[in-house]
Amino acid sequence: MSRIGRKPVALTTGVKAEVVGNEVVVRGAKGELKVTIPAGIEVKIEDNSVVVSALNEENQTRAFHGLVRSLVENANEGVSTGYKKTLKMIGTGYRVALKGAGLELAVGFSHKVEVKPRVGVKFTIEGQDTIHVEGIDKQVVGQQAAEIRAIKPPEPYLGKGIRYENEEVIRKQGKTAA
């Protein structure tokens, strides 16, 4: 039995959850998220908390037990407070600007790169080199931030590129004069 799956998910104040068919619908101040329940997993709402239990001890069911509990917990946090990833642009001439709902990045290419937001994601910028990716779905926010970082990942010699706010880039020494 999953150790994570056994713990009930305490719902935050103002968050409601209900089981509809094979989905758990979590509603809060910021919106609504749905978590699909795979076969072999049972979800119950008890005393303002969500209890996830496995119906058998097969390997796949045991794996899904902890997964579903974590997804419900992430949905609970997302609809109450939301998720935010911050990206920093390091490099001479690297800039970001809002263009409608999307972003326009100048990262050393011969052209500007445009990034369109995924559904449920909002961009905000701070200065000319900081991007904030915000939303209620943890997976979508993380995927959008990873796609922006992949445009120009940090390189190991000068450290230029797009990186997460607290990411440590391991620098290489480079050539040395004889």
N, C-alpha and C positions, 0 to 999 in steps of 0.2 A: 504494500500500500504506500502511496506517495506521502512523504512527510509534509510537503507543501500543500498537497491537495486536501489533507485532513483539516487544516486550519480554516475556520469560516471567514468570509470576507465581510467585515463590518461596513455597512453603508454609511457614507458621510451624510451629515445633516442636509436635507433638501434633495437627496437622491432617492429615487424610487426604482425598484427592479421588479420585473415580472417575467415569468416563463410563458412564452407563446409558441406552441408547437415545439420545434427543435431549436429554438433560439431563446437567449436571455436578452431582454430589452432593458437597457439601463438609461434612465432619463434624469437629467439634472439641469442646473441653471444655464450651462453652456450648450446643451443640445442633447442628442440621443445617439446611443451606440448599440449595435446588435452583436452578440457573440453566438456563433453557431455551436450547438451541442452535438458532438459526434456520438455514434452508437456505442452503448455500453456505459455511458455516463449519465448520472441523474443529478438534477439541480433542483433544490428546494429553497424557498424564501421563508426564513424563520426569525422572528423577533428582530426585525431590521438588519438582518444579515443574510448572506447567501451561503448555503452549504452545498458543496460539490461532493458526490460520492461515486465510487466505481461499482458497477453491478457484478463484475467478475474479476478474476486475477490474471487475465491474459496480458502478455507484454504490451500490446498496442493500447489496451484499455488503461493499463497502469501509466503509460506514457501520457495519454490524453488527460488523465485525472489531474495531474499538477498543471498541465498546460491550460486547461479550461479555467481552473481556479485563478491562475495568473492573468489570463485574459479578462476575466470578470473584474479582478482587482484593478487592472489598468483602465478598464472602461469606467469604473467607479471614480478613479482619480481624474480621468480625462474630462468627464462631464461636470465635475465639481471645480477643479482648478485649472485643467488643461496642461499641455506640454509645450516646452519651448527649447529650441536648440539655437545656439549662437555660433556663427561662423565669423572668423577674422580673415581679412585679406592682407597678406604681407607681401610687399614688393613695390618698387618705384613705379608710379603711374597706375597702379591697380585701383580701380574705383568701382563703386556700385551706385546705381540710381534706380528709383522706382519708375516703371513705365506702365501706367495703368495699374492692373493688379499684379503684374509680373515684375521681373528685375531685368536690368540691362547691365551686364558686367564688361568692364574693360580690364582684361587680364593678360595683356602682352601679345594677343593675336592681332592679325591685320584687320580684324573686324570685331564689333561688339557682339557678345553672346547674350541672347535673350532667353530667359527662363520663365516658363508659364507655371503658375501654381497648380498643384493637384487639388481635387475637390476637398474642401474642409481645411485648407492650409491658407494662412495669411502671412505676408511678408511685411516686416518693418525694418527700416535701416536707421543706423545711428552713425552720424558723420558720413564719411565717404568709404569707410572700410569695414563696417560691421553689419552683418545681416542677422536678423532674428527670424526664425521660422517657428510659427505658432499654430496650434490646432488642438483638437480634442482627442484624436486618434494617435496613440504613441507610435504605431507602426508607420503610418502615413507621414508623420512629422519626421521621423528618423530616415525614411526612404527619400524624402524630398531634400533633406540636409545632405545625405550621402550623394545624391545626384548633383547638387551644386558643388560639393567638394571635388567630385570626379572631373569637373570641367578643367581644373588646374590644381592637382594635388600638390602638397608641399614637396619640394625637391631637396635632397640631402646635402647639397653643397652650400647653397646660399640661404636655404630655408624659405624661398619665395613660393607663394601659392596660396590656396585657400585651405584653412585648417579650422578645426573646432576650437572653441574659445580656450580651453585648458589643455589642448593636445601638446604633448612634448614631441618635437621632431628631433630625431637623432641625427646629428650633423657629422659628415665625413670630413676628414682633414683636407683632402685635395692634394695638388702637387706642391712640393716644397723645392725651393731653390737649392742648388748643389753647393 
